[in-house]
């Protein structure tokens, strides 16, 4: 894990699913990793997922992006304000 992402990911929650379901990656954490490349597919994933994040997930993603990718274009999304 890169040194730039480590502080933001330090707050990560448990990856295990609720009620004994299969583990899954939290969408806000997946988006943080996708933010590094800004390919058309990653941007489309961001636009599809970010409106569905709950307020806590949105706040986490905003803080993580601000800490690891200063001036990232996703920080201007109304869903992260």
N, C-alpha and C positions, 0 to 999 in steps of 0.2 A: 504494500500500500504506500502510495507516495506521501511524502511529508506534508504536502499542501492539503491533502484531503483528510489526513488523520485527525486534526483537531475537530473538524466538522462531524466526522463520523463517530467521534468519541461519545456522542449523545445517543447513538443508535439504540433502538429498542430491540427486544428479543425478536428473532426472526421466526420463532415457532408460531404456527397458526393457532387460531382459537379452537378450543374444545377438542384438542387432539388431532386436528386436521393436519394435512401435510404442510411442512414449512414453506414459506414464500418470502420473497424479498419485498420489503416495504417500497411502494412506488416512488416515494420521495427520494429514497436512497438510490434507486435505479436511475431516476432523472438526474441526480447529482453526477453520477458517473457518465451519463450521456451528454451532460453539459460540456464536457471537455472537447468534443469533436464537432458539434454543430452541423452534422450532416443533414440533408433534407429529411431522412428517416427519423433521426433523433429529434429534430424540430417538430415533425408531425406527431411523434409520440408525446412530446411535451404539450403540444396544443390539445391533444386528445385527453391527456390524463390530468393536467393541472386543474381544470375546472371541477374535477371529481374529488380532489383532495379535501380532507376536512381542515378546519382552521389550524389545528396543531401541526398537521403535515405540511401545510402551506408555509407556516411560520418557520418550521425546521428547514425546509428547502430554501427559503429566502435567506436565513442566517447562514446556512452552509454555502450557498452561492456567493454571498457577500464576503465570506471569509476566504474562499478558495479561488474565486474567479472575479476579481475586481472589475466592475464595469460590464459584467456579462449582460447581453441583450435580454435574456429571460427575466432579469430583475425588473424590467419595465412592464411586465405582464400585469394587468389589473387584478389577476387572481392571486398575485403574490404581494400586492400592496397592502 
